[in-house]
Amino acid sequence: MPLTRCQFCTAQPLREVAVSRWRDDPEDRERITIELCGKHLRRLNKAGDKGHKHLGQFYKAGFW
Ligand SMILES: [Zn+2]
């Protein structure tokens, strides 16, 4: 049984995704990969360029 969980909740991840993460300045972002469940993968994609906010940090799909 895999120990990985969705980055944003306790659900089992659907897949690993490459994201940009930042706190205040989108230009000052780090590029990481995180595990996401189906629900949060949809939310991330829906949030688009403004990013999905979670615990004071923003997440956006892709490294650009
Ligand atoms: Zn989730």
N, CA, C, O and the ligand as a Tripos MOL2 file, in Angstrom:
@<TRIPOS>MOLECULE
protein
  257   255    65     0     0
PROTEIN
NO_CHARGES

@<TRIPOS>ATOM
      1 N           0.8430   -1.1980    0.0000 N.3       1 MET1
      2 CA          0.0000    0.0000    0.0000 C.3       1 MET1
      3 C           0.8850    1.2590    0.0000 C.2       1 MET1
      4 O           1.7770    1.3910    0.8390 O.2       1 MET1
      5 N           0.6420    2.1560   -0.9200 N.am      2 PRO2
      6 CA          1.4900    3.3490   -1.0190 C.3       2 PRO2
      7 C           1.2720    4.2970    0.1480 C.2       2 PRO2
      8 O           0.1540    4.4420    0.6420 O.2       2 PRO2
      9 N           2.3380    4.9350    0.5810 N.am      3 LEU3
     10 CA          2.2470    5.8540    1.7010 C.3       3 LEU3
     11 C           1.9920    7.2890    1.2520 C.2       3 LEU3
     12 O           1.7660    8.1720    2.0800 O.2       3 LEU3
     13 N           2.0270    7.5140   -0.0340 N.am      4 THR4
     14 CA          1.8470    8.8750   -0.5230 C.3       4 THR4
     15 C           0.3970    9.3240   -0.3590 C.2       4 THR4
     16 O          -0.5420    8.5320   -0.4390 O.2       4 THR4
     17 N           0.2610   10.6020   -0.1310 N.am      5 ARG5
     18 CA         -1.0590   11.2100   -0.0410 C.3       5 ARG5
     19 C          -1.0760   12.4590   -0.9030 C.2       5 ARG5
     20 O          -0.0370   13.0030   -1.2750 O.2       5 ARG5
     21 N          -2.2970   12.8950   -1.2080 N.am      6 CYS6
     22 CA         -2.4690   14.1590   -1.9110 C.3       6 CYS6
     23 C          -1.8150   15.2890   -1.1030 C.2       6 CYS6
     24 O          -1.8750   15.2870    0.1270 O.2       6 CYS6
     25 N          -1.1970   16.2450   -1.7890 N.am      7 GLN7
     26 CA         -0.5460   17.3690   -1.1130 C.3       7 GLN7
     27 C          -1.5340   18.2010   -0.2920 C.2       7 GLN7
     28 O          -1.1460   18.8240    0.6960 O.2       7 GLN7
     29 N          -2.7910   18.2140   -0.6910 N.am      8 PHE8
     30 CA         -3.7680   19.1230   -0.0860 C.3       8 PHE8
     31 C          -4.7870   18.4250    0.8050 C.2       8 PHE8
     32 O          -5.5550   19.0990    1.4910 O.2       8 PHE8
     33 N          -4.8150   17.1110    0.8150 N.am      9 CYS9
     34 CA         -5.7830   16.3990    1.6500 C.3       9 CYS9
     35 C          -5.2580   14.9950    1.9180 C.2       9 CYS9
     36 O          -4.1130   14.6860    1.5880 O.2       9 CYS9
     37 N          -6.0730   14.1600    2.5030 N.am     10 THR10
     38 CA         -5.6060   12.8230    2.8890 C.3      10 THR10
     39 C          -5.9490   11.7610    1.8500 C.2      10 THR10
     40 O          -5.7040   10.5730    2.0630 O.2      10 THR10
     41 N          -6.5130   12.1880    0.7320 N.am     11 ALA11
     42 CA         -6.9020   11.2130   -0.2910 C.3      11 ALA11
     43 C          -5.6840   10.6060   -0.9710 C.2      11 ALA11
     44 O          -4.5950   11.1790   -0.9750 O.2      11 ALA11
     45 N          -5.9010    9.4420   -1.5400 N.am     12 GLN12
     46 CA         -4.8350    8.7970   -2.3030 C.3      12 GLN12
     47 C          -4.6110    9.5820   -3.5920 C.2      12 GLN12
     48 O          -5.5720    9.9470   -4.2680 O.2      12 GLN12
     49 N          -3.3590    9.8420   -3.9350 N.am     13 PRO13
     50 CA         -3.0890   10.6570   -5.1230 C.3      13 PRO13
     51 C          -3.4770    9.9570   -6.4200 C.2      13 PRO13
     52 O          -3.3930    8.7360   -6.5470 O.2      13 PRO13
     53 N          -3.8990   10.7640   -7.3630 N.am     14 LEU14
     54 CA         -4.1800   10.2560   -8.7070 C.3      14 LEU14
     55 C          -2.8820   10.1680   -9.4950 C.2      14 LEU14
     56 O          -2.5990    9.1620  -10.1460 O.2      14 LEU14
     57 N          -2.1000   11.2420   -9.4240 N.am     15 ARG15
     58 CA         -0.7930   11.2130  -10.0750 C.3      15 ARG15
     59 C           0.0960   12.3430   -9.5730 C.2      15 ARG15
     60 O          -0.3390   13.2350   -8.8440 O.2      15 ARG15
     61 N           1.3510   12.2730   -9.9900 N.am     16 GLU16
     62 CA          2.3210   13.2950   -9.6440 C.3      16 GLU16
     63 C           2.2660   14.3920  -10.7020 C.2      16 GLU16
     64 O           2.2160   14.1140  -11.9000 O.2      16 GLU16
     65 N           2.2770   15.6360  -10.2440 N.am     17 VAL17
     66 CA          2.2400   16.7470  -11.1980 C.3      17 VAL17
     67 C           3.3530   17.7490  -10.9060 C.2      17 VAL17
     68 O           3.7440   17.9630   -9.7590 O.2      17 VAL17
     69 N           3.8490   18.3530  -11.9820 N.am     18 ALA18
     70 CA          4.8570   19.4100  -11.8680 C.3      18 ALA18
     71 C           4.1360   20.7260  -11.6320 C.2      18 ALA18
     72 O           3.2350   21.0930  -12.3860 O.2      18 ALA18
     73 N           4.5350   21.4360  -10.5800 N.am     19 VAL19
     74 CA          3.8770   22.7070  -10.2500 C.3      19 VAL19
     75 C           4.9090   23.7860   -9.9090 C.2      19 VAL19
     76 O           6.0600   23.5090   -9.5710 O.2      19 VAL19
     77 N           4.4380   25.0210  -10.0150 N.am     20 SER20
     78 CA          5.1910   26.1550   -9.4810 C.3      20 SER20
     79 C           4.5300   26.5510   -8.1660 C.2      20 SER20
     80 O           3.3030   26.5540   -8.0630 O.2      20 SER20
     81 N           5.3350   26.8840   -7.1650 N.am     21 ARG21
     82 CA          4.7870   27.2670   -5.8690 C.3      21 ARG21
     83 C           5.4210   28.5820   -5.4230 C.2      21 ARG21
     84 O           6.6320   28.7680   -5.5430 O.2      21 ARG21
     85 N           4.5990   29.4840   -4.9120 N.am     22 TRP22
     86 CA          5.1270   30.7500   -4.3970 C.3      22 TRP22
     87 C           4.2730   31.2300   -3.2400 C.2      22 TRP22
     88 O           3.1680   30.7340   -3.0220 O.2      22 TRP22
     89 N           4.7950   32.2060   -2.4950 N.am     23 ARG23
     90 CA          4.0660   32.7350   -1.3510 C.3      23 ARG23
     91 C           3.5030   34.1290   -1.6580 C.2      23 ARG23
     92 O           2.2920   34.3400   -1.5890 O.2      23 ARG23
     93 N           4.3700   35.0590   -1.9920 N.am     24 ASP24
     94 CA          3.9080   36.4270   -2.2510 C.3      24 ASP24
     95 C           4.0940   36.8470   -3.7010 C.2      24 ASP24
     96 O           3.2030   37.4390   -4.3100 O.2      24 ASP24
     97 N           5.2460   36.5360   -4.2350 N.am     25 ASP25
     98 CA          5.6040   36.9960   -5.5630 C.3      25 ASP25
     99 C           5.6720   35.8240   -6.5390 C.2      25 ASP25
    100 O           6.5410   34.9630   -6.4060 O.2      25 ASP25
    101 N           4.7620   35.7790   -7.5230 N.am     26 PRO26
    102 CA          4.7760   34.6720   -8.4930 C.3      26 PRO26
    103 C           6.0970   34.5590   -9.2560 C.2      26 PRO26
    104 O           6.4440   33.4900   -9.7590 O.2      26 PRO26
    105 N           6.8330   35.6780   -9.3360 N.am     27 GLU27
    106 CA          8.1310   35.6280  -10.0080 C.3      27 GLU27
    107 C           9.1570   34.8560   -9.1730 C.2      27 GLU27
    108 O          10.1220   34.3000   -9.6970 O.2      27 GLU27
    109 N           8.9210   34.8390   -7.8760 N.am     28 ASP28
    110 CA          9.8310   34.1650   -6.9520 C.3      28 ASP28
    111 C           9.2650   32.7870   -6.6190 C.2      28 ASP28
    112 O           8.8810   32.5300   -5.4780 O.2      28 ASP28
    113 N           9.2140   31.9060   -7.6090 N.am     29 ARG29
    114 CA          8.5480   30.6170   -7.4310 C.3      29 ARG29
    115 C           9.5540   29.4700   -7.4360 C.2      29 ARG29
    116 O          10.6320   29.5490   -8.0240 O.2      29 ARG29
    117 N           9.1560   28.4230   -6.7660 N.am     30 GLU30
    118 CA          9.9740   27.2170   -6.8220 C.3      30 GLU30
    119 C           9.2450   26.1900   -7.6620 C.2      30 GLU30
    120 O           8.0170   26.1770   -7.7340 O.2      30 GLU30
    121 N          10.0190   25.3370   -8.2930 N.am     31 ARG31
    122 CA          9.4600   24.3290   -9.1820 C.3      31 ARG31
    123 C           9.6100   22.9660   -8.5170 C.2      31 ARG31
    124 O          10.7160   22.4880   -8.2650 O.2      31 ARG31
    125 N           8.4720   22.3650   -8.2450 N.am     32 ILE32
    126 CA          8.4710   21.1010   -7.5130 C.3      32 ILE32
    127 C           7.4720   20.1440   -8.1570 C.2      32 ILE32
    128 O           6.6580   20.5430   -8.9900 O.2      32 ILE32
    129 N           7.5450   18.8960   -7.7640 N.am     33 THR33
    130 CA          6.4940   17.9520   -8.1550 C.3      33 THR33
    131 C           5.7680   17.5070   -6.8910 C.2      33 THR33
    132 O           6.3910   17.2400   -5.8630 O.2      33 THR33
    133 N           4.4680   17.4320   -6.9820 N.am     34 ILE34
    134 CA          3.6490   17.0280   -5.8440 C.3      34 ILE34
    135 C           2.6540   15.9600   -6.2970 C.2      34 ILE34
    136 O           2.3600   15.8260   -7.4850 O.2      34 ILE34
    137 N           2.1520   15.2170   -5.3400 N.am     35 GLU35
    138 CA          1.1110   14.2220   -5.6090 C.3      35 GLU35
    139 C          -0.2490   14.8590   -5.3670 C.2      35 GLU35
    140 O          -0.4610   15.5190   -4.3500 O.2      35 GLU35
    141 N          -1.1660   14.6600   -6.3010 N.am     36 LEU36
    142 CA         -2.5050   15.2370   -6.1390 C.3      36 LEU36
    143 C          -3.5870   14.2100   -6.4060 C.2      36 LEU36
    144 O          -3.4440   13.3510   -7.2760 O.2      36 LEU36
    145 N          -4.6780   14.3080   -5.6440 N.am     37 CYS37
    146 CA         -5.8550   13.4880   -5.9140 C.3      37 CYS37
    147 C          -6.6020   14.1010   -7.1120 C.2      37 CYS37
    148 O          -6.2840   15.2030   -7.5590 O.2      37 CYS37
    149 N          -7.5780   13.3770   -7.6090 N.am     38 GLY38
    150 CA         -8.3180   13.8430   -8.7750 C.3      38 GLY38
    151 C          -9.0180   15.1680   -8.5450 C.2      38 GLY38
    152 O          -9.0410   16.0280   -9.4250 O.2      38 GLY38
    153 N          -9.5910   15.3330   -7.3560 N.am     39 LYS39
    154 CA        -10.3200   16.5550   -7.0300 C.3      39 LYS39
    155 C          -9.3890   17.7700   -7.0400 C.2      39 LYS39
    156 O          -9.7140   18.8090   -7.6150 O.2      39 LYS39
    157 N          -8.2530   17.6270   -6.4120 N.am     40 HIS40
    158 CA         -7.3380   18.7590   -6.3270 C.3      40 HIS40
    159 C          -6.5880   19.0050   -7.6320 C.2      40 HIS40
    160 O          -6.1700   20.1300   -7.9080 O.2      40 HIS40
    161 N          -6.4200   17.9750   -8.4200 N.am     41 LEU41
    162 CA         -5.8510   18.1580   -9.7510 C.3      41 LEU41
    163 C          -6.7940   19.0270  -10.5930 C.2      41 LEU41
    164 O          -6.3470   19.9180  -11.3150 O.2      41 LEU41
    165 N          -8.0780   18.7630  -10.4960 N.am     42 ARG42
    166 CA         -9.0500   19.5860  -11.2270 C.3      42 ARG42
    167 C          -9.0380   21.0230  -10.7130 C.2      42 ARG42
    168 O          -9.0900   21.9670  -11.5020 O.2      42 ARG42
    169 N          -8.9690   21.1920   -9.3850 N.am     43 ARG43
    170 CA         -8.9360   22.5380   -8.8100 C.3      43 ARG43
    171 C          -7.7080   23.3130   -9.2490 C.2      43 ARG43
    172 O          -7.7830   24.5000   -9.5670 O.2      43 ARG43
    173 N          -6.5850   22.6280   -9.2620 N.am     44 LEU44
    174 CA         -5.3420   23.2760   -9.6820 C.3      44 LEU44
    175 C          -5.4620   23.7580  -11.1250 C.2      44 LEU44
    176 O          -5.0890   24.8860  -11.4480 O.2      44 LEU44
    177 N          -5.9820   22.8940  -11.9800 N.am     45 ASN45
    178 CA         -6.1120   23.2640  -13.3860 C.3      45 ASN45
    179 C          -7.1310   24.3820  -13.5760 C.2      45 ASN45
    180 O          -6.9620   25.2340  -14.4490 O.2      45 ASN45
    181 N          -8.1860   24.3840  -12.7670 N.am     46 LYS46
    182 CA         -9.2140   25.4080  -12.8510 C.3      46 LYS46
    183 C          -8.6750   26.7600  -12.3780 C.2      46 LYS46
    184 O          -9.0550   27.8010  -12.9140 O.2      46 LYS46
    185 N          -7.7940   26.7470  -11.3770 N.am     47 ALA47
    186 CA         -7.2540   27.9920  -10.8270 C.3      47 ALA47
    187 C          -6.4070   28.7390  -11.8510 C.2      47 ALA47
    188 O          -6.3350   29.9670  -11.8220 O.2      47 ALA47
    189 N          -5.7670   28.0020  -12.7570 N.am     48 GLY48
    190 CA         -5.0050   28.6360  -13.8190 C.3      48 GLY48
    191 C          -3.8460   29.4670  -13.2950 C.2      48 GLY48
    192 O          -3.1830   29.0920  -12.3280 O.2      48 GLY48
    193 N          -3.6070   30.6090  -13.9510 N.am     49 ASP49
    194 CA         -2.4110   31.4120  -13.6640 C.3      49 ASP49
    195 C          -2.4220   32.0510  -12.2930 C.2      49 ASP49
    196 O          -1.3580   32.3080  -11.7290 O.2      49 ASP49
    197 N          -3.5880   32.3140  -11.7430 N.am     50 LYS50
    198 CA         -3.6060   32.9640  -10.4260 C.3      50 LYS50
    199 C          -3.2470   31.9700   -9.3120 C.2      50 LYS50
    200 O          -2.9000   32.3770   -8.2030 O.2      50 LYS50
    201 N          -3.3290   30.7050   -9.6030 N.am     51 GLY51
    202 CA         -2.8620   29.6970   -8.6630 C.3      51 GLY51
    203 C          -3.9190   29.2460   -7.6760 C.2      51 GLY51
    204 O          -4.8530   29.9820   -7.3600 O.2      51 GLY51
    205 N          -3.7570   28.0390   -7.2010 N.am     52 HIS52
    206 CA         -4.6140   27.4800   -6.1580 C.3      52 HIS52
    207 C          -3.9440   27.7440   -4.8130 C.2      52 HIS52
    208 O          -2.7940   27.3600   -4.5980 O.2      52 HIS52
    209 N          -4.6770   28.4070   -3.9030 N.am     53 LYS53
    210 CA         -4.0860   28.7660   -2.6190 C.3      53 LYS53
    211 C          -4.2730   27.6600   -1.5880 C.2      53 LYS53
    212 O          -5.3640   27.1100   -1.4360 O.2      53 LYS53
    213 N          -3.1920   27.3440   -0.8850 N.am     54 HIS54
    214 CA         -3.2480   26.3310    0.1650 C.3      54 HIS54
    215 C          -2.2640   26.7160    1.2590 C.2      54 HIS54
    216 O          -1.0610   26.8010    1.0120 O.2      54 HIS54
    217 N          -2.7680   26.9490    2.4650 N.am     55 LEU55
    218 CA         -1.9370   27.3190    3.6210 C.3      55 LEU55
    219 C          -0.9740   28.4690    3.3030 C.2      55 LEU55
    220 O           0.2130   28.4060    3.6230 O.2      55 LEU55
    221 N          -1.4990   29.5060    2.6770 N.am     56 GLY56
    222 CA         -0.7030   30.7030    2.4310 C.3      56 GLY56
    223 C           0.2350   30.6340    1.2460 C.2      56 GLY56
    224 O           0.9700   31.5830    0.9730 O.2      56 GLY56
    225 N           0.2130   29.5170    0.5440 N.am     57 GLN57
    226 CA          1.0540   29.4000   -0.6380 C.3      57 GLN57
    227 C           0.1940   29.1160   -1.8650 C.2      57 GLN57
    228 O          -0.8800   28.5230   -1.7680 O.2      57 GLN57
    229 N           0.6880   29.5510   -3.0130 N.am     58 PHE58
    230 CA         -0.0370   29.3590   -4.2600 C.3      58 PHE58
    231 C           0.6290   28.2750   -5.0910 C.2      58 PHE58
    232 O           1.8530   28.1510   -5.1280 O.2      58 PHE58
    233 N          -0.2110   27.4950   -5.7550 N.am     59 TYR59
    234 CA          0.2760   26.4070   -6.5950 C.3      59 TYR59
    235 C          -0.3120   26.5640   -7.9860 C.2      59 TYR59
    236 O          -1.5060   26.8230   -8.1390 O.2      59 TYR59
    237 N           0.5190   26.4100   -8.9860 N.am     60 LYS60
    238 CA          0.0810   26.5190  -10.3570 C.3      60 LYS60
    239 C           0.6750   25.3510  -11.1490 C.2      60 LYS60
    240 O           1.8320   24.9790  -10.9550 O.2      60 LYS60
    241 N          -0.1390   24.7810  -12.0460 N.am     61 ALA61
    242 CA          0.3570   23.6710  -12.8470 C.3      61 ALA61
    243 C           1.4540   24.1330  -13.7920 C.2      61 ALA61
    244 O           1.3120   25.1570  -14.4610 O.2      61 ALA61
    245 N           2.5250   23.3960  -13.8490 N.am     62 GLY62
    246 CA          3.6160   23.6920  -14.7710 C.3      62 GLY62
    247 C           4.7440   24.4820  -14.1330 C.2      62 GLY62
    248 O           4.5810   25.0600  -13.0580 O.2      62 GLY62
    249 N           5.8790   24.5030  -14.7970 N.am     63 PHE63
    250 CA          7.0820   25.1470  -14.2620 C.3      63 PHE63
    251 C           7.2990   26.5500  -14.8060 C.2      63 PHE63
    252 O           8.2250   27.2290  -14.3630 O.2      63 PHE63
    253 N           6.4910   27.0060  -15.7370 N.am     64 TRP64
    254 CA          6.7380   28.2950  -16.3720 C.3      64 TRP64
    255 C           6.1180   29.4250  -15.5650 C.2      64 TRP64
    256 O           6.2260   30.5900  -15.9500 O.2      64 TRP64
    257 ZN         -6.6240   16.1630   -2.5510 Zn       65 ZN65
@<TRIPOS>BOND
     1     1     2 1
     2     2     3 1
     3     3     4 2
     4     3     5 am
     5     5     6 1
     6     6     7 1
     7     7     8 2
     8     7     9 am
     9     9    10 1
    10    10    11 1
    11    11    12 2
    12    11    13 am
    13    13    14 1
    14    14    15 1
    15    15    16 2
    16    15    17 am
    17    17    18 1
    18    18    19 1
    19    19    20 2
    20    19    21 am
    21    21    22 1
    22    22    23 1
    23    23    24 2
    24    23    25 am
    25    25    26 1
    26    26    27 1
    27    27    28 2
    28    27    29 am
    29    29    30 1
    30    30    31 1
    31    31    32 2
    32    31    33 am
    33    33    34 1
    34    34    35 1
    35    35    36 2
    36    35    37 am
    37    37    38 1
    38    38    39 1
    39    39    40 2
    40    39    41 am
    41    41    42 1
    42    42    43 1
    43    43    44 2
    44    43    45 am
    45    45    46 1
    46    46    47 1
    47    47    48 2
    48    47    49 am
    49    49    50 1
    50    50    51 1
    51    51    52 2
    52    51    53 am
    53    53    54 1
    54    54    55 1
    55    55    56 2
    56    55    57 am
    57    57    58 1
    58    58    59 1
    59    59    60 2
    60    59    61 am
    61    61    62 1
    62    62    63 1
    63    63    64 2
    64    63    65 am
    65    65    66 1
    66    66    67 1
    67    67    68 2
    68    67    69 am
    69    69    70 1
    70    70    71 1
    71    71    72 2
    72    71    73 am
    73    73    74 1
    74    74    75 1
    75    75    76 2
    76    75    77 am
    77    77    78 1
    78    78    79 1
    79    79    80 2
    80    79    81 am
    81    81    82 1
    82    82    83 1
    83    83    84 2
    84    83    85 am
    85    85    86 1
    86    86    87 1
    87    87    88 2
    88    87    89 am
    89    89    90 1
    90    90    91 1
    91    91    92 2
    92    91    93 am
    93    93    94 1
    94    94    95 1
    95    95    96 2
    96    95    97 am
    97    97    98 1
    98    98    99 1
    99    99   100 2
   100    99   101 am
   101   101   102 1
   102   102   103 1
   103   103   104 2
   104   103   105 am
   105   105   106 1
   106   106   107 1
   107   107   108 2
   108   107   109 am
   109   109   110 1
   110   110   111 1
   111   111   112 2
   112   111   113 am
   113   113   114 1
   114   114   115 1
   115   115   116 2
   116   115   117 am
   117   117   118 1
   118   118   119 1
   119   119   120 2
   120   119   121 am
   121   121   122 1
   122   122   123 1
   123   123   124 2
   124   123   125 am
   125   125   126 1
   126   126   127 1
   127   127   128 2
   128   127   129 am
   129   129   130 1
   130   130   131 1
   131   131   132 2
   132   131   133 am
   133   133   134 1
   134   134   135 1
   135   135   136 2
   136   135   137 am
   137   137   138 1
   138   138   139 1
   139   139   140 2
   140   139   141 am
   141   141   142 1
   142   142   143 1
   143   143   144 2
   144   143   145 am
   145   145   146 1
   146   146   147 1
   147   147   148 2
   148   147   149 am
   149   149   150 1
   150   150   151 1
   151   151   152 2
   152   151   153 am
   153   153   154 1
   154   154   155 1
   155   155   156 2
   156   155   157 am
   157   157   158 1
   158   158   159 1
   159   159   160 2
   160   159   161 am
   161   161   162 1
   162   162   163 1
   163   163   164 2
   164   163   165 am
   165   165   166 1
   166   166   167 1
   167   167   168 2
   168   167   169 am
   169   169   170 1
   170   170   171 1
   171   171   172 2
   172   171   173 am
   173   173   174 1
   174   174   175 1
   175   175   176 2
   176   175   177 am
   177   177   178 1
   178   178   179 1
   179   179   180 2
   180   179   181 am
   181   181   182 1
   182   182   183 1
   183   183   184 2
   184   183   185 am
   185   185   186 1
   186   186   187 1
   187   187   188 2
   188   187   189 am
   189   189   190 1
   190   190   191 1
   191   191   192 2
   192   191   193 am
   193   193   194 1
   194   194   195 1
   195   195   196 2
   196   195   197 am
   197   197   198 1
   198   198   199 1
   199   199   200 2
   200   199   201 am
   201   201   202 1
   202   202   203 1
   203   203   204 2
   204   203   205 am
   205   205   206 1
   206   206   207 1
   207   207   208 2
   208   207   209 am
   209   209   210 1
   210   210   211 1
   211   211   212 2
   212   211   213 am
   213   213   214 1
   214   214   215 1
   215   215   216 2
   216   215   217 am
   217   217   218 1
   218   218   219 1
   219   219   220 2
   220   219   221 am
   221   221   222 1
   222   222   223 1
   223   223   224 2
   224   223   225 am
   225   225   226 1
   226   226   227 1
   227   227   228 2
   228   227   229 am
   229   229   230 1
   230   230   231 1
   231   231   232 2
   232   231   233 am
   233   233   234 1
   234   234   235 1
   235   235   236 2
   236   235   237 am
   237   237   238 1
   238   238   239 1
   239   239   240 2
   240   239   241 am
   241   241   242 1
   242   242   243 1
   243   243   244 2
   244   243   245 am
   245   245   246 1
   246   246   247 1
   247   247   248 2
   248   247   249 am
   249   249   250 1
   250   250   251 1
   251   251   252 2
   252   251   253 am
   253   253   254 1
   254   254   255 1
   255   255   256 2
@<TRIPOS>SUBSTRUCTURE
     1 MET1         2 RESIDUE 1 A MET
     2 PRO2         6 RESIDUE 1 A PRO
     3 LEU3        10 RESIDUE 1 A LEU
     4 THR4        14 RESIDUE 1 A THR
     5 ARG5        18 RESIDUE 1 A ARG
     6 CYS6        22 RESIDUE 1 A CYS
     7 GLN7        26 RESIDUE 1 A GLN
     8 PHE8        30 RESIDUE 1 A PHE
     9 CYS9        34 RESIDUE 1 A CYS
    10 THR10       38 RESIDUE 1 A THR
    11 ALA11       42 RESIDUE 1 A ALA
    12 GLN12       46 RESIDUE 1 A GLN
    13 PRO13       50 RESIDUE 1 A PRO
    14 LEU14       54 RESIDUE 1 A LEU
    15 ARG15       58 RESIDUE 1 A ARG
    16 GLU16       62 RESIDUE 1 A GLU
    17 VAL17       66 RESIDUE 1 A VAL
    18 ALA18       70 RESIDUE 1 A ALA
    19 VAL19       74 RESIDUE 1 A VAL
    20 SER20       78 RESIDUE 1 A SER
    21 ARG21       82 RESIDUE 1 A ARG
    22 TRP22       86 RESIDUE 1 A TRP
    23 ARG23       90 RESIDUE 1 A ARG
    24 ASP24       94 RESIDUE 1 A ASP
    25 ASP25       98 RESIDUE 1 A ASP
    26 PRO26      102 RESIDUE 1 A PRO
    27 GLU27      106 RESIDUE 1 A GLU
    28 ASP28      110 RESIDUE 1 A ASP
    29 ARG29      114 RESIDUE 1 A ARG
    30 GLU30      118 RESIDUE 1 A GLU
    31 ARG31      122 RESIDUE 1 A ARG
    32 ILE32      126 RESIDUE 1 A ILE
    33 THR33      130 RESIDUE 1 A THR
    34 ILE34      134 RESIDUE 1 A ILE
    35 GLU35      138 RESIDUE 1 A GLU
    36 LEU36      142 RESIDUE 1 A LEU
    37 CYS37      146 RESIDUE 1 A CYS
    38 GLY38      150 RESIDUE 1 A GLY
    39 LYS39      154 RESIDUE 1 A LYS
    40 HIS40      158 RESIDUE 1 A HIS
    41 LEU41      162 RESIDUE 1 A LEU
    42 ARG42      166 RESIDUE 1 A ARG
    43 ARG43      170 RESIDUE 1 A ARG
    44 LEU44      174 RESIDUE 1 A LEU
    45 ASN45      178 RESIDUE 1 A ASN
    46 LYS46      182 RESIDUE 1 A LYS
    47 ALA47      186 RESIDUE 1 A ALA
    48 GLY48      190 RESIDUE 1 A GLY
    49 ASP49      194 RESIDUE 1 A ASP
    50 LYS50      198 RESIDUE 1 A LYS
    51 GLY51      202 RESIDUE 1 A GLY
    52 HIS52      206 RESIDUE 1 A HIS
    53 LYS53      210 RESIDUE 1 A LYS
    54 HIS54      214 RESIDUE 1 A HIS
    55 LEU55      218 RESIDUE 1 A LEU
    56 GLY56      222 RESIDUE 1 A GLY
    57 GLN57      226 RESIDUE 1 A GLN
    58 PHE58      230 RESIDUE 1 A PHE
    59 TYR59      234 RESIDUE 1 A TYR
    60 LYS60      238 RESIDUE 1 A LYS
    61 ALA61      242 RESIDUE 1 A ALA
    62 GLY62      246 RESIDUE 1 A GLY
    63 PHE63      250 RESIDUE 1 A PHE
    64 TRP64      254 RESIDUE 1 A TRP
    65 ZN65       257 GROUP 0 **** ****
